[in-house]
């Protein structure tokens, strides 16, 4: 319930889909009134039905609705909403939007604009992490402005290398280069792609970590100097730089490594006086050396993994921080109680390179039972619009140990029925039952390897014991890949 420090009693949710519903539930638990905004394509969406108030903010295209800051601010003002929760994707990591909210006297439920800018600039974030004593990947000291400079740095740190867009995310503006020839081609392609996707052609260079794991640390900080890390999530099962499956604890993790990475993440957050929930993402090699990759200054798509493992509510905590309240955890609350796995159910055709498949859902059965949670915003007769993200649900299963969590996920996937559109459910079933995944023997190469195995003779034996190399990942949300490039990049 609301306390004396409450700065607002009504929250506008500047998002859609399952995250909008998730925020509505958290607000109602705190006794807050909610306002849903929606595009014309989402008129029949569940977040519109379950919010206390709703406002149409424009046509279906995101640039004319969910990314239109003027319409969103106008909706907040006309409904007297004292705060805006951006969810993930869309405007969640838009520093200019956070500034606009503040100038209008509206609380932005998230970090400050300055914190978003510092951590959103990949080069600046890397330098800040160095100052905080967080390990970073060897690479260029800032932007590489010419191919000649890029070539010099590449030879200094050694091939293979990864070119990355300074303002990048979702795998755009990235190129893996094994030699000088690939570097020259990659420099021009990545720069052009970065300019087209982000309006900024600047690149930086890093050594490519071979066969890495993508491990992220969940952190939270309030305005009273309290900082906590809540374990890790292993996000190594990805396709096209977008996450498909996440779990905690990571099969790679040891208690000592968890403590070391968690404390490093907190040092990084403290350096910028971070406010709210956030995620510090790392690449970890086979020798368990870890390197800072990026910080996501928002709630993650996969936040339910941590919520279920630790039996907490990250969205409620996020709102409480924005209210100016203290967030405190007892030592026993900082110990995970469950093994948890999440599968992102996307409306995609796996056989056609995960092509998005918008359309009408004509039949739907949601799994249940002990340890099963489903976050969704779809229903029977719901039409998945072609304008937004392809993720339609998140299936989260927990168990006393990883074996039980996997068994519950296997059974839940069998029960999960979506008729009318192809989904990634069959793909998830295959991964969950794959011997290497069951054994915890996987990394960022896993999906590419099993997809490659489909094209090889049946006698070919797949092994991931010694991964050869990988394409590194930078992921800034969905969490599922947007149909309209650059629109809803969640992770």
N, C-alpha and C positions, 0 to 999 in steps of 0.2 A: 504494500500500500504506500501511498505518497507520504513523504516526510516533510519536515519543516524546511529542508534545503531545496525542495522542488522548485525548479525554475519555470516549469511549464506543466500544463495538464492536458494538452492536446497535441498529438503527433501526426504529421502528414507523412505518409510512406511514399517516397519518390521511386517506386519500383513496381514490379508486377510478379506474377507467378508465385511459386512456392515460398520465396523469401518474403514477399509481401504478406502472405498469410502467417508466416512464422513471426514476423514483427508484430502483426495485429494481436496474436495470442499473447506475446510478451507484454505488450502495452496493456491489454485488458487485465493481465495478472497484476500489474502495478496500479490498476485503477485509472488508467489514462484513456481518454477518448481518442479515436483514430479517424483519420481521413484518408481515403484511397483516391489516388488519381489514376486515370485510365485513358487509353487511346480508344478511338472508335472501334478498333479491332478487338478490344478487350471488354466491350460493353457487358458481356455475359460471363466475365471471369469471376471466380470465387472471391478474390480479394475485394472486389467491388461489393459483393453481396454481404460479406461479413464485417466490413468496416462500418463504423457508426455514421460516417458521412462519405460522400463520394463526389468527385468533380471530373468531368471529361476535359482533357487538356489538349485534344487535337486529333488529327488523322493518324492512321496506322504507322507510317514511317517514323522511326525513333527520333530523327532530327526534328520532326514536327510535333513531338509529344514528349516522350520520356527524357529526351535530351534538350528540350526547350526550357531553359532556365527561367525565362520570363513567365511562361505559362505556369510553371511549378510554383514560383514565388507568388504569383497572383492568386493561385489556388490556396496557398497558405494564408495569405492576407485576407481573402474573402471569407475563409472559414475560421479565422483567428487562431490558427495553429501556432503554438509557440516554439515548435521544434520540427525538424525534418530528419527522418531516417532514410539514408540513401540505399540501404541494402548492400548488394554487391553488383558490379558492373555499372553500366550507365554513368551516373555522376558520382559514384561512391569515392573515387580517387581524383576528383576534379577540384583542384585547389581554388580555382577562380569561383566555383560554385560555393565552396565553403566561405570564401571572402564575402560573396554576395549575401549569403545568409546572415553573416555577422553584421554587415552594414545595414541590413533590414531589421535587426533586432530579433532574429530567429536563431535558435540554437541548432547548430549542425551536430547531429549525433555521430561523432567520429573525432578524429584528431584535428588539430588546428590546420589552417591553410599552409602555414609555414612548415609544419611537420610533413604534410603531404608533399610539398614541393621538394623538401630535402631528401625524402626517401624515394620519391618518384623519379628523381634524376639519378640514373644508374651510376654515373661517374661520381657524383657527390656522395651518394649513399655508400659507395665503396670506400671513399676516402674517410668518411665518418666512422665506418666500421673499423678501419685500420687504427684510427685514434682510440677507439674503444677496446682495442686489443682482440678484435674478432678476426680469425683467419680469413684471408681473401685469396681468390685465385690469382696467380701471377699473370700480369698483363700490362697494358699500356698505362702510363700516368696521365689519364684523362683522354680527351678526344684525339683520334688520329685523323688529321684533316686531308692528307694526301696519300696516294698509294705508296709513294716512296717512303714516307714515314711509317706506314703500316708494314711494309716489307721489312724495314729495319727492326722494328719491334718484334715481328714474327720470328726473325732469325735469332734474336736475342733470347726469347723465351722458349723457342723450339716448336716445330710442327708436331702434331696437328694443332690448329688454333680455331677460335670461334670469333667471328665478327658479330657485333651486337649493336642494335640501335640504342642510342642514349635514352630516347623517349619511348622505347619499345615495349612490347608485351605480346603474349599470345603466339610467339614464334615468328612474328613479322620483323623484317629487317635483320634477320639472322642468317649466317652462312658458315658452315663448317668447311675448313680449308686444310687439305693435307699437304699441299706443296705450293710453290710460288705461282704456278699457272692458275690453280684454283683460287688462290688469294687475289690475284688480279681481277679475275672474273667476278669473284664474290664481292669484292670491294665496291665495284660499280653497281652490281645488282642490288646489294643490301642497302646502299646509300639511296638509290632511286626508290626502292620499296619503302624505306623509312620515311622519305620525303612525302610519298604518296599516302602513307597510312597515318603518319603522325604530324606532318607539316614540319618535320625536322630531319634533315639528312645525316646528322652527325652520328658517327660510329665510334666504338671503342673495341679493343682487342683483348682476348683472354686466352690462356692456354686451355686446350680442350682436355677435360678430365675423362679418361677412358673408363667405360663400364660403370658409370656412377649410379648412385641411388639419390633420389630426390626426397630429402627429409626436411620437414618444416616443424618449427617450434611455435606453439601457441603462447602468446604473452598477453598480459593485461596490466595496464597502469592507470592509476587514478590521479586526481589533482592534489593529493595529500602525500605524495612521495612513496606510495605503496606499489611494488612491482612483483609480479609472479610469472613463472612459466608453468604451463600445464602440459608437460610431456611433449611427445612428438607425434607426427602423422607421416607415414610412409606413403608417398604419392608417386611411386615409380612406375605404376601401370598407366601409361599415357599413349595417346595417338595424336600425331600432328601437334605436339606440344600442349595438348589438353588432357587433363586428368580424367581417368575412367573409374579407377578403384583406389580407395585410400584405407589405411588401417593403422591401428595402434594396439599394442606396441609394435614397433617395426621389428621384423625378424633379424634385422642387422644390429639392433641396438643392444648395448650393455648398460648396466646401471651407471658405470663410470662415464661412458660416452654421453648418456642422457644428461647427467649432471653438468658435464663440461659444456655441451651444446646449449643447455638451458641457461646456464650462467652467462655464457657469451651473448645469447640473445637478449637477456635482461640488461647487460652492459650497453648493448647497442641502443636499446629503447631508452635507457636512462640518459644517454648522451644527448638525445634530442628532446628530453622531457616528455616522452610520448604519452598521449592521453587516449585511453580507450583500449579496445581489443585490436590485436594485430598479429601478424605472422612473420617471423624471420625464416627465410628459406635458404637451405644449404644443399650443396652437392657433397656426397660422401663417397670416397673411393673404397676399394676392396680392403685396404689397410686401415679403414676407419679414420682417415684424415678427412676433415670437413672444411668446406670453403663457403663463405657467404655468397649468396646468389642475388637475393633481392628481399625487400620488405613489402608486404601487402598491408596497406594502411586501412583495413576494413575488416568486416566479418567475412570469413571464407565460405565458399559453397560447402566445404566438408566439415564445417564446425560441429555438426552433430556427432562426429566420431569422438571428439574430445568431450562433448557434453555427456554422452552415454558412458564413456570410460570413467569419468570423474564424478558423474551424477551432479552436474551443475547446469546453470542456464547462462550461456555466454551473452545472449541477446539482452536478457534482463540486466546483467552486469554492465553491458555496454550503455544501456539507457541510464542506469544508476550513476555511472561515471559522468555522463553528460549533465545529470542533475546536480553534480557537485558532491555526491555522496562518497564516503569511503567504501572501498571494496577490500574486505579482509577474508583471508582463508586460514583456517587452522591447519597445522602440519598434516593431520590425518586426511584432510580434504585434498591435499596435493599428491596423494598416492592413488594411481589408477586402480579401479575396482573390477574392471571388465576388460576383456579383449574385444575389440570392435572393428567391424569391416563395413565399408559403405560402397555400394555400386550406384553409379549414376545411370539412370535409365533414360536414354536419349531416343527421340524419334528419328532414327537414322537407319539406312540400309547398309549393313556391314559388308555385304557382298559387292556393293558398289562404292567402295572406299569411304564408308561412313557418310554417304550423302544424306543430308537432311530430308526428312519425309513428312512435311506438313500434311494435314488432312483430318478427317473426322474419326473420332474414336467411337466405334459402334458397340463395343463390349469391353468391360473393364472389371477385373477381379483383383482386389488388393490383398496380399498375404497378411497373415497375423500370427498370433501365438506368442509365447514367452520370448523375450529378447528381440522382438521384431518391431522396428519403427519405419514408417513410410512418410516422408515429407513430399507432398504433391499439391498441385492445384488443378488437376484435370479430373474429368468425370465422364461417364457415359453420355454420348451425344456432343461432347465438347469438340470443337474444331480447333486444331492446333494451327495458329496463323503462320504464314511464311515469313514474317517480318522480324522475328526475334530468335532467341536461343532455342536449340533443339532439345534441351533437357526437359523432361516432363515429370520426373520423380527422382527421389533419392531413397534407396533401400538400405537401411542400416540394421545390422544384426550384431548382437553381442553374446558373449558366452563367458563361462568361468575361465576358459583358456582359449587359445586360438583354434584348437581342434573343434571345440563346441561352436564357436562363432562361425567357422567355415561350414559346419554341418547345418546350422540354422540358415545360413545364407543359401546353401545348396537347395534346401527344401523350400525356402521362401521364393527363390527364383522359379522353381517349378510351379508354384501357386500363382505367380504374378502373370496375369493374362491381360494383354492389350490387343484388342481386335480392331482392325481398320487401317492401321499403319504399321510398317516394319519398325522394330525397336532393336536396341542393343542387348536385349535379354539373352538371346542364344549365345552371343559372344561372351557375356559375363559367365554364363554357365560353363562354357568351355574353359575360361581362365580359372575359375574357382576350383574346377576338378583337375586342372593340369598338374601333373606330378611335380614339376619344378615350382609352381606356385604353392602347392600344398606343403612342399618342403621349405618354403621361404627363400628359395633360390631364384631370385629375380632382381632385375634392375631396369634402367630406362630403355634397354634394348629389347625387353621381353616381348612387347606387342609386335614389333617389327619382325622378330624371329619367328613367332608363331604364325604370323601372316605369310612369311616367306615359306615356312614349312608346308603351307597349303598348296604351294605351287611346285613342290618337289615330289619325287616318287614316294610312295607309301612306305618304302623300306628305309627312307632317310630317318636317322635318329636325331632328335633335337636335344641339344644340351646347352646349358647356360653356365657350366662350371667355371669357365674362364672367358668372360665376355671380351670380345675383340675391341669394339669401340662403340661409341654412341653419338647421337646428335644431342647436344646439350639443350636444356629447356629453360626458357624464361616464361613464367606464367603469371599473368596479372588478372584473374577469374575467372570465362565461365570455365572458375571453375569448369562446360560444353561449348563447342565452337559456334559463334554467331553466324547466321546465314548472311546477314549484311556485315561485311568485314569491318572490324573495329568498333562495332556498336555495343556489344554487351560482353566485354572481355573479362570474365569473372575469375577465377581460379581459385 
